[in-house]
Structure formats: structure tokens, C-alpha cells
Amino acid sequence: MIRPPAFMEVLGLTIERADEREVVLRMAVPDFFMSPFGAVHGGAIASLFDIGLAIAIARRLTPSDRIATHNLSVTYVAFSREQSLVCRARVASLRRVIAVAEGEVVTAGETLVAKALGTFGVRRHTP
């Protein structure tokens, strides 16, 4: 078992489920990610997507393989004043050097907050 990076704790992230089909990542949004208007800052949601989509891809690779975000497109559809968000992420395509993942962020009450599509570079370890 690989220990999650320390930044996940700082960002309030916990992995609820991670299998071959989907990753479910929960964010207990820290107060410092709340905007002056009382809504979760879009950057926090983008971070949640970036990490959730990357975990979905990493679950399909070997531990020595590496990935890096090439592009992350986020479409915001609602503000969230709720500080408990869930990202559901899935791999859409996994090739030798490029992977694509998609997902959505919802509130605890299942209100859709945003959708995302990410493209990631894959560097496979070759012994």
C-alpha cells in the first residue's frame, strides 16, 4: 500500500473507493478554500479533479509508472456552499503515453457542481 502524499491531508482529501471502474474521492473543504462570498473556490474544485482523475489513471498502471497532467478542462455548473464534496473519476482512454479521464464533482446532497475532462502524459517504467 502506497501512503498518500501529505498534500492530500492538507486539502482535506480521502479516498472512499478506488477500483478498476471508478475512484471516489471526498474533500472536506478547508476554510481557506472558501471564497469571500461563502462558496467553495473553483481552484479547490480543480485540485480535487486533478487528483481524482490522476488516481483513477494510476490505479491502472504499475507503481513505477508516472503520470503528469497535460490538460484539465473544468466546467462549473453550480456554486457550492457545502464544504463536503465528492469527485467520481473514471478512465476514458489509456494508451501507451497518453491517458484521458473524466469525472464530476457533487455535493453530499448529490447536486452537480462541475464536470471535468483531463489528459495526462504517461511515462511507463521499463526495466
N, C-alpha and C positions, 0 to 999 in steps of 0.2 A: 504494500500500500504506500503510495506516494503522499507525503504530507502536503496539504495545500499551502500555497505561498502566503506569507504574512499579510500581504495587501488585501487578501480576501476577508480576513478578520477585521481589518481597519474599515473596509467598505460594508461590513455587516452581511457578508455573503456566506451562505451554507448550501451545500449540495443536498437536495432532498432525494433525488433519484438520478441515477446515471446508468443507462443500459444501452444496448446496441441500437435501440429505436429512438430514444429521446433522453435529453438531460433536463431536469427541473432544478433550477437554481433560485433560491429565495434571498431577497435582500431586505434586511431590517434597516431601512434608510436612516443613516446617522443625521442628526440635526443639522450638521454643517452642510448637508446636501439639499436643504430646504431653501427655496428662494425667498426673498423678502415678501413675496405675495402669498406665501404659505403652500406652495406647490413644490413637488419634487423637481429638482433641477434636471434639465434634459441631459446634461453631461453625466449625471449619475445613471440615468437610464441607458445611455450609450455605453457606459462602462459595464453595466450589467449584461447587455447584449454581447459586447466584445468578449467577455469572459465566458458567458454561457455558450456561445457559438463555438468558441475555441475548445471548450471542454468536450462538446459533442464530437468534434473532429478528432481530438486527442484520444478519445475512447476507442477509435477505430484504427489507431496507429500503434506502433511499438513504443515502449517507454523511451527508447533512444532517438526516435524521430522528433523533429522540431517543426513548429508552425509559426507563422507570423502573419498578422493582419495586413492585407493589401488594400482592401476597401471595405468600408462598413457604411451601408445606407440605412438610415433610420427614418421611418415615417411616424410622426407623432399624431395621434388621433384624439387624445383627451388628456387633460391635466389630471394629476393625482395629488390629493392632499393626504391620502393614506400613505403611511410610511412602511407598509409591508407590501412588497412587490414580488411577483413570481415571473421568471423567464422560462419559457419552454422552448428548447432549441433542438433542431434536427439537422442531420447532414443531408443535403440535397444532391451533392455530387462529390465523389472523392476519386481523384486521378493521381497520377504519379507525383506531379509537382504543384497541383492546384486543387483546392477543395472549396466547395461552396456550402454554406449553412444558412438556415433561415430560422426565424423564431418570432415569438410575440411575448410582450410583457403585459401582464394583467394585474389588477389589484386583488386583494384577498377575496373581494366580492365578485371576482371574475369580470370586472369592467376592463375592456381592452384599452390599453394606454398607448401602445406603439407596436409596430412590426418592423422587422429588420431582415436584411439580406447581406451576408458577408462573404468576401472572397479572401482566401488565405493561401499563402505560399506554403508548400510542404517540402521539407528537406529530410529525406529518408536517410537513416544511418546505414552505411554499407561497410561491413567489416573488412 
